[in-house]
Amino acid sequence: MPKYPKSAAIVPAVGALALLPAGAWSAMPRKDAGYQGVSSQKAGPLNLPVALRVARNGRSISRFDIQWSAKCASPTGRRTIGGLSVTRNRKLTKRGSFSSKTTMTQPFADGTKGVFTTTLKGKFGKRTLARGTFKVAVSIRDAAGQQTDTCDSKTIKWSARD
């Protein structure tokens, strides 16, 4: 049996890495870095803004901000509802991804209230680039708690660079 140098076993492994699809790559972001970008939603001709901040230790997203708009279903109610959503302190996985699903209730001036459910997903594909999706679903309820309308942003794509 021929003798091979110990380093010969590394060559096939390195070659195999080159065959992985681009989506299989992931990266950790820069520590204490700010990222700016836009989403797929527009206000007129401009895409709505996105910003995120990586914690000093690099292990979490300390803040994620996104402006959004959601179309409402009822023809007699609100046409759209929008706002700025802020997500804080979401842990990064070892593959550079993060996610959040939250629900909160917000009263409106007319006596109704909105039950907002937000879903955030993101991933760093490079140290300087993050991409993901965001979605808002709102249930509008009257003073008695009956649902009177629903609003949905649909899935919003976003990207942000350092």
MOTASUL-V320811 format. One record per pair of residues at least 12 apart in sequence whose C-alpha atoms are under 10 Angstrom apart, sorted by the first residue. I is the first residue (numbers start at 1). GAP is how many residues later the second one is. D is the distance in Angstrom with one decimal. If there is no record, write none. Layout:
I:GAP:D
I:GAP:D
This chain:
22:103:9.0
23:102:7.9
24:71:9.7
24:101:8.9
25:70:8.5
25:71:9.9
25:99:9.3
25:100:6.4
25:101:8.3
26:68:9.1
26:69:5.7
26:70:6.2
26:71:8.4
26:97:7.6
26:98:6.1
26:99:4.5
26:100:6.5
26:101:8.6
26:104:9.9
27:67:8.5
27:68:6.3
27:69:5.5
27:70:8.8
27:96:8.3
27:97:5.5
27:98:5.4
27:99:5.1
27:100:5.6
27:101:9.0
27:102:9.1
27:103:9.4
28:30:7.8
28:31:8.5
28:64:8.3
28:65:8.8
28:66:7.5
28:67:6.9
28:68:4.8
28:69:8.4
28:95:8.9
28:96:6.3
28:97:8.0
28:98:7.2
28:99:5.6
28:100:9.0
28:101:9.8
28:102:9.7
29:24:9.9
29:25:7.3
29:26:9.8
29:29:6.8
29:30:8.8
29:31:9.5
29:32:9.6
29:63:9.4
29:67:7.1
29:68:9.9
29:94:9.4
29:95:6.4
29:96:8.8
29:97:7.2
29:98:4.3
29:99:6.4
29:100:7.9
29:101:8.3
29:133:9.0
30:23:9.9
30:24:7.3
30:25:9.2
30:26:9.0
30:27:9.3
30:28:6.5
30:29:9.8
30:96:9.6
30:97:5.9
30:98:7.2
30:99:9.9
30:132:8.4
31:22:9.1
31:23:6.0
31:24:6.3
31:25:5.3
31:26:5.9
31:27:4.2
31:28:8.0
31:29:9.2
31:30:9.8
31:96:9.5
32:21:6.9
32:22:5.0
32:23:5.0
32:24:4.2
32:25:7.0
32:26:6.5
32:27:9.8
32:28:9.7
32:29:9.3
32:30:9.0
33:19:8.5
33:20:5.9
33:21:5.3
33:22:7.5
33:23:7.9
33:25:8.5
33:28:9.7
33:94:9.9
33:95:9.0
33:128:9.8
33:129:6.8
34:17:7.4
34:18:5.9
34:19:4.5
34:20:6.5
34:21:9.3
34:27:9.9
34:29:9.4
34:30:9.9
34:94:9.6
34:126:9.2
34:127:8.2
34:128:5.9
35:15:8.3
35:16:5.6
35:17:5.2
35:18:6.2
35:19:8.2
35:29:9.4
35:93:7.9
35:94:7.9
35:95:8.1
35:124:9.1
35:125:5.4
35:126:4.8
35:127:4.3
36:13:7.6
36:14:6.0
36:15:4.6
36:16:6.7
36:17:9.0
36:29:9.7
36:93:9.5
36:94:9.5
36:123:8.1
36:124:4.8
36:125:5.4
36:126:6.5
37:12:5.9
37:13:5.0
37:14:6.2
37:15:8.8
37:29:9.5
37:92:9.5
37:93:9.2
37:94:9.5
37:121:7.3
37:122:5.6
37:123:3.9
37:124:6.2
37:125:8.9
38:12:5.0
38:13:8.1
38:28:8.4
38:29:9.2
38:119:8.7
38:120:5.8
38:121:6.0
38:122:6.7
38:123:9.6
39:27:7.9
39:28:8.4
39:29:8.6
39:92:9.6
39:93:9.3
39:94:8.7
39:95:9.0
39:117:6.5
39:118:5.6
39:119:4.0
39:120:6.5
39:121:8.7
40:28:9.7
40:93:9.4
40:115:9.1
40:116:5.8
40:117:5.3
40:118:6.1
40:119:8.9
41:26:8.7
41:27:7.0
41:28:7.6
41:29:9.8
41:112:9.0
41:113:9.9
41:114:9.5
41:115:6.5
41:116:7.9
41:117:8.7
42:25:9.8
42:26:8.7
42:27:8.7
43:24:10.0
43:25:9.3
43:26:8.8
47:20:9.7
47:111:9.8
48:18:7.7
48:19:5.9
48:20:7.1
48:21:9.3
48:110:9.3
49:16:8.2
49:17:6.1
49:18:6.1
49:19:8.7
49:35:9.7
49:109:8.8
49:110:9.5
49:111:9.2
50:14:7.6
50:15:5.7
50:16:4.5
50:17:6.8
50:18:9.5
50:34:9.6
50:35:9.8
50:108:7.2
50:109:7.6
50:110:6.8
50:111:9.9
51:12:8.1
51:13:5.9
51:14:5.2
51:15:6.6
51:16:9.5
51:35:9.6
51:107:9.8
51:108:9.0
51:109:6.8
51:110:8.9
51:111:9.8
52:12:4.2
52:13:6.2
52:14:8.7
52:34:9.5
52:35:9.2
52:36:9.5
52:78:9.1
52:108:7.6
52:109:9.2
52:110:9.3
53:12:9.0
53:35:9.3
53:36:9.6
53:109:9.4
54:35:9.1
54:36:9.6
54:37:9.9
54:38:9.4
55:34:8.2
55:35:9.7
55:36:9.6
58:33:9.4
58:34:8.2
58:38:9.9
59:30:9.6
59:31:8.8
59:32:6.2
59:33:5.5
59:34:7.9
59:35:8.6
59:37:8.8
60:28:9.2
60:29:6.2
60:30:5.4
60:31:4.2
60:32:4.8
60:33:8.4
60:36:9.2
60:37:9.5
60:38:8.1
61:26:8.7
61:27:6.9
61:28:5.4
61:29:5.1
61:30:6.3
61:31:6.8
61:36:9.7
61:37:7.8
61:38:9.7
62:25:8.1
62:26:5.2
62:27:4.4
62:28:6.6
62:29:8.6
63:23:6.8
63:24:5.7
63:25:4.5
63:26:6.3
63:27:8.0
64:21:8.0
64:22:5.6
64:23:5.0
64:24:6.4
64:25:8.7
64:26:8.9
64:56:9.3
65:19:6.8
65:20:5.7
65:21:4.6
65:22:6.5
65:23:8.9
66:17:8.4
66:18:5.7
66:19:5.4
66:20:6.8
66:21:8.9
66:68:8.5
66:92:8.9
67:15:7.5
67:16:5.7
67:17:4.4
67:18:6.3
67:19:9.0
68:13:8.6
68:14:5.5
68:15:5.6
68:16:6.3
68:17:7.6
68:66:9.0
68:67:8.7
68:68:8.1
68:85:7.3
68:88:8.4
69:12:5.8
69:13:4.0
69:14:6.6
69:15:9.0
69:66:9.8
69:67:8.4
69:82:9.2
69:83:8.3
69:84:5.9
69:85:9.4
69:87:9.7
70:12:5.9
70:13:9.0
70:65:9.0
70:66:7.1
70:67:7.6
70:68:8.1
70:80:9.3
70:81:5.5
70:82:4.8
70:83:3.8
70:84:7.5
71:66:9.5
71:67:9.6
71:79:8.4
71:80:5.2
71:81:5.5
71:82:6.2
71:83:8.6
72:65:9.6
72:66:8.5
72:67:9.4
72:68:9.4
72:77:6.8
72:78:5.5
72:79:3.8
72:80:6.4
72:81:8.8
73:75:9.6
73:76:6.3
73:77:5.7
73:78:6.1
73:79:8.2
74:74:7.8
74:75:5.5
74:76:7.3
74:77:8.6
75:74:9.2
76:72:9.7
76:73:9.1
77:63:9.4
77:71:7.9
77:72:6.8
77:73:9.4
78:62:9.5
78:71:8.1
78:72:9.4
78:73:8.8
79:70:10.0
79:72:8.6
80:70:9.8
80:71:7.1
80:72:8.8
80:73:9.2
81:33:9.9
81:57:8.6
81:70:7.2
81:71:8.9
81:72:9.0
82:54:9.4
82:69:9.6
82:71:8.8
85:33:8.4
85:49:9.9
85:51:9.2
87:12:9.8
87:13:7.9
87:14:9.5
87:15:8.9
87:31:9.4
87:33:8.6
88:12:9.3
92:30:9.4
92:31:8.7
92:32:9.5
93:30:9.2
95:28:8.0
95:29:8.1
95:30:9.0
96:26:8.4
96:27:5.5
96:28:5.2
96:29:7.6
96:30:9.0
96:31:9.0
96:34:9.0
97:24:7.6
97:25:5.5
97:26:4.0
97:27:6.3
97:28:8.9
97:33:8.9
97:34:9.5
97:35:9.2
98:22:8.1
98:23:6.0
98:24:5.3
98:25:6.3
98:26:8.9
98:34:9.3
99:20:7.5
99:21:5.3
99:22:4.4
99:23:6.2
99:24:8.7
99:33:9.3
99:34:9.5
99:35:9.6
100:18:7.8
100:19:5.8
100:20:5.1
100:21:6.7
100:22:9.3
100:34:9.5
101:16:7.1
101:17:5.6
101:18:4.5
101:19:6.4
101:20:8.9
101:33:9.8
101:34:9.5
101:35:9.8
102:14:8.0
102:15:5.6
102:16:5.4
102:17:6.8
102:18:8.9
102:34:9.8
103:12:6.9
103:13:5.4
103:14:4.3
103:15:6.5
103:16:9.1
103:33:9.7
103:34:9.4
103:35:9.4
104:12:5.3
104:13:6.7
104:14:8.8
104:34:9.7
105:12:8.9
105:33:9.4
105:34:9.4
105:35:9.7
106:34:9.7
107:33:9.6
107:34:9.5
107:35:10.0
107:36:9.8
108:32:9.6
108:34:10.0
110:32:9.2
110:33:9.5
111:30:9.1
111:31:7.0
111:32:6.1
111:33:10.0
112:28:6.9
112:29:5.6
112:30:4.6
112:31:5.7
112:32:8.9
112:33:8.5
112:34:9.7
112:35:9.6
112:36:9.1
113:25:9.7
113:26:8.3
113:27:5.8
113:28:5.4
113:29:6.6
113:30:7.6
113:32:8.5
113:34:9.5
114:23:9.7
114:24:6.1
114:25:5.6
114:26:4.6
114:27:6.3
114:28:9.0
114:33:9.4
114:35:9.3
114:36:9.1
114:37:9.5
115:22:8.2
115:23:5.5
115:24:5.1
115:25:6.5
115:26:7.8
115:32:9.8
115:35:9.5
116:20:6.8
116:21:5.9
116:22:4.6
116:23:6.7
116:24:8.8
116:35:9.3
116:36:9.8
117:18:8.1
117:19:5.7
117:20:5.3
117:21:6.4
117:22:8.6
117:35:9.8
118:16:7.2
118:17:5.6
118:18:4.6
118:19:6.6
118:20:8.7
118:35:9.7
119:14:8.0
119:15:5.6
119:16:5.2
119:17:6.6
119:18:8.8
119:36:9.2
120:12:7.6
120:13:5.9
120:14:4.6
120:15:6.7
120:16:9.0
120:35:9.7
120:36:9.5
121:12:5.3
121:13:6.4
121:14:9.2
121:36:9.6
121:37:9.8
122:12:8.6
122:35:9.7
122:36:8.7
122:37:8.8
123:36:9.5
124:35:9.6
124:36:9.5
124:37:9.7
126:35:9.4
127:34:9.0
127:35:8.2
128:32:8.3
128:33:5.5
128:34:4.9
129:30:7.2
129:31:5.9
129:32:4.6
129:33:6.6
130:28:8.4
130:29:5.6
130:30:5.4
130:31:6.5
130:32:8.7
131:26:7.6
131:27:5.7
131:28:4.2
131:29:6.5
131:30:8.9
132:23:10.0
132:24:8.4
132:25:5.9
132:26:5.5
132:27:6.5
132:28:9.2
133:21:10.0
133:22:6.4
133:23:5.4
133:24:4.5
133:25:5.9
133:26:8.7
134:19:8.7
134:20:8.4
134:21:5.9
134:22:5.1
134:23:6.5
134:24:7.6
135:17:7.7
135:18:5.9
135:19:5.9
135:20:5.0
135:21:6.0
135:22:8.9
136:15:8.1
136:16:5.9
136:17:5.3
136:18:7.1
136:19:8.0
136:20:8.9
137:13:7.3
137:14:5.8
137:15:4.6
137:16:6.5
137:17:8.0
138:12:5.6
138:13:4.9
138:14:6.4
138:15:8.8
139:12:6.6
139:13:9.0
